[in-house]
Amino acid sequence: MTRKNEPPVFINLTPLQVKKIEVMRESLDAPVTRKELMDDLIDGGYMGALKTLYDDGRITKRGYQDCLKLVPDYLKGDI
Protein backbone atom coordinates (compact mmCIF):
# COMPACT_ATOMS: atom_id res chain seq x y z
CA MET A 1 0.00 0.00 0.00
CA THR A 2 1.26 3.49 -0.81
CA ARG A 3 1.70 5.95 2.01
CA LYS A 4 0.08 9.34 1.56
CA ASN A 5 3.28 11.40 1.25
CA GLU A 6 5.27 8.75 -0.58
CA PRO A 7 6.63 10.04 -3.92
CA PRO A 8 5.56 8.25 -7.10
CA VAL A 9 7.85 5.66 -8.66
CA PHE A 10 8.59 6.09 -12.34
CA ILE A 11 9.47 3.28 -14.72
CA ASN A 12 11.21 3.47 -18.06
CA LEU A 13 9.50 1.88 -21.04
CA THR A 14 11.13 0.90 -24.28
CA PRO A 15 9.77 2.36 -27.53
CA LEU A 16 8.35 -1.09 -28.33
CA GLN A 17 6.48 -1.20 -25.02
CA VAL A 18 5.05 2.28 -25.67
CA LYS A 19 3.96 1.16 -29.15
CA LYS A 20 2.16 -1.84 -27.62
CA ILE A 21 0.41 0.47 -25.15
CA GLU A 22 -0.72 2.67 -28.04
CA VAL A 23 -2.13 -0.37 -29.88
CA MET A 24 -4.06 -1.34 -26.74
CA ARG A 25 -5.40 2.23 -26.45
CA GLU A 26 -6.51 2.20 -30.09
CA SER A 27 -8.47 -1.01 -29.51
CA LEU A 28 -10.70 0.57 -26.87
CA ASP A 29 -14.08 2.13 -27.66
CA ALA A 30 -13.62 5.14 -25.37
CA PRO A 31 -10.60 7.43 -25.21
CA VAL A 32 -8.28 6.54 -22.33
CA THR A 33 -4.98 7.99 -21.22
CA ARG A 34 -1.82 5.91 -20.92
CA LYS A 35 -2.03 6.31 -17.16
CA GLU A 36 -5.63 5.05 -17.05
CA LEU A 37 -4.70 2.07 -19.21
CA MET A 38 -1.67 1.22 -17.07
CA ASP A 39 -3.72 1.59 -13.87
CA ASP A 40 -6.30 -0.89 -15.19
CA LEU A 41 -3.63 -3.33 -16.38
CA ILE A 42 -1.93 -3.22 -12.98
CA ASP A 43 -5.24 -3.68 -11.16
CA GLY A 44 -6.11 -6.63 -13.43
CA GLY A 45 -2.75 -8.26 -12.76
CA TYR A 46 -3.14 -7.57 -9.04
CA MET A 47 -6.56 -9.25 -8.99
CA GLY A 48 -5.15 -12.26 -10.85
CA ALA A 49 -2.30 -12.53 -8.34
CA LEU A 50 -4.72 -12.32 -5.41
CA LYS A 51 -6.87 -15.09 -6.85
CA THR A 52 -3.81 -17.30 -7.37
CA LEU A 53 -2.53 -16.65 -3.84
CA TYR A 54 -5.95 -17.39 -2.35
CA ASP A 55 -6.57 -20.49 -4.48
CA ASP A 56 -3.11 -21.83 -3.53
CA GLY A 57 -3.81 -21.23 0.17
CA ARG A 58 -1.02 -18.66 0.49
CA ILE A 59 -3.36 -15.99 1.85
CA THR A 60 -6.42 -16.32 4.05
CA LYS A 61 -9.93 -15.33 3.08
CA ARG A 62 -9.55 -12.30 5.37
CA GLY A 63 -6.25 -11.37 3.71
CA TYR A 64 -7.88 -11.75 0.30
CA GLN A 65 -10.78 -9.50 1.31
CA ASP A 66 -8.42 -6.91 2.80
CA CYS A 67 -6.34 -6.83 -0.40
CA LEU A 68 -9.48 -6.40 -2.51
CA LYS A 69 -10.03 -3.05 -0.79
CA LEU A 70 -7.21 -1.72 -3.00
CA VAL A 71 -9.12 -2.58 -6.20
CA PRO A 72 -11.53 -0.02 -7.70
CA ASP A 73 -15.18 -1.02 -7.31
CA TYR A 74 -15.85 -1.05 -11.07
CA LEU A 75 -13.28 -3.84 -11.50
CA LYS A 76 -14.62 -6.00 -8.66
CA GLY A 77 -17.48 -7.20 -10.86
CA ASP A 78 -14.91 -9.42 -12.60
CA ILE A 79 -14.17 -11.33 -9.39
C-alpha positions in Angstrom: 0.0 0.0 0.0 1.3 3.5 -0.8 1.7 5.9 2.0 0.1 9.3 1.6 3.3 11.4 1.2 5.3 8.8 -0.6 6.6 10.0 -3.9 5.6 8.2 -7.1 7.8 5.7 -8.7 8.6 6.1 -12.3 9.5 3.3 -14.7 11.2 3.5 -18.1 9.5 1.9 -21.0 11.1 0.9 -24.3 9.8 2.4 -27.5 8.4 -1.1 -28.3 6.5 -1.2 -25.0 5.0 2.3 -25.7 4.0 1.2 -29.1 2.2 -1.8 -27.6 0.4 0.5 -25.2 -0.7 2.7 -28.0 -2.1 -0.4 -29.9 -4.1 -1.3 -26.7 -5.4 2.2 -26.4 -6.5 2.2 -30.1 -8.5 -1.0 -29.5 -10.7 0.6 -26.9 -14.1 2.1 -27.7 -13.6 5.1 -25.4 -10.6 7.4 -25.2 -8.3 6.5 -22.3 -5.0 8.0 -21.2 -1.8 5.9 -20.9 -2.0 6.3 -17.2 -5.6 5.0 -17.1 -4.7 2.1 -19.2 -1.7 1.2 -17.1 -3.7 1.6 -13.9 -6.3 -0.9 -15.2 -3.6 -3.3 -16.4 -1.9 -3.2 -13.0 -5.2 -3.7 -11.2 -6.1 -6.6 -13.4 -2.7 -8.3 -12.8 -3.1 -7.6 -9.0 -6.6 -9.2 -9.0 -5.2 -12.3 -10.8 -2.3 -12.5 -8.3 -4.7 -12.3 -5.4 -6.9 -15.1 -6.9 -3.8 -17.3 -7.4 -2.5 -16.6 -3.8 -5.9 -17.4 -2.3 -6.6 -20.5 -4.5 -3.1 -21.8 -3.5 -3.8 -21.2 0.2 -1.0 -18.7 0.5 -3.4 -16.0 1.9 -6.4 -16.3 4.1 -9.9 -15.3 3.1 -9.6 -12.3 5.4 -6.2 -11.4 3.7 -7.9 -11.7 0.3 -10.8 -9.5 1.3 -8.4 -6.9 2.8 -6.3 -6.8 -0.4 -9.5 -6.4 -2.5 -10.0 -3.0 -0.8 -7.2 -1.7 -3.0 -9.1 -2.6 -6.2 -11.5 0.0 -7.7 -15.2 -1.0 -7.3 -15.8 -1.1 -11.1 -13.3 -3.8 -11.5 -14.6 -6.0 -8.7 -17.5 -7.2 -10.9 -14.9 -9.4 -12.6 -14.2 -11.3 -9.4 
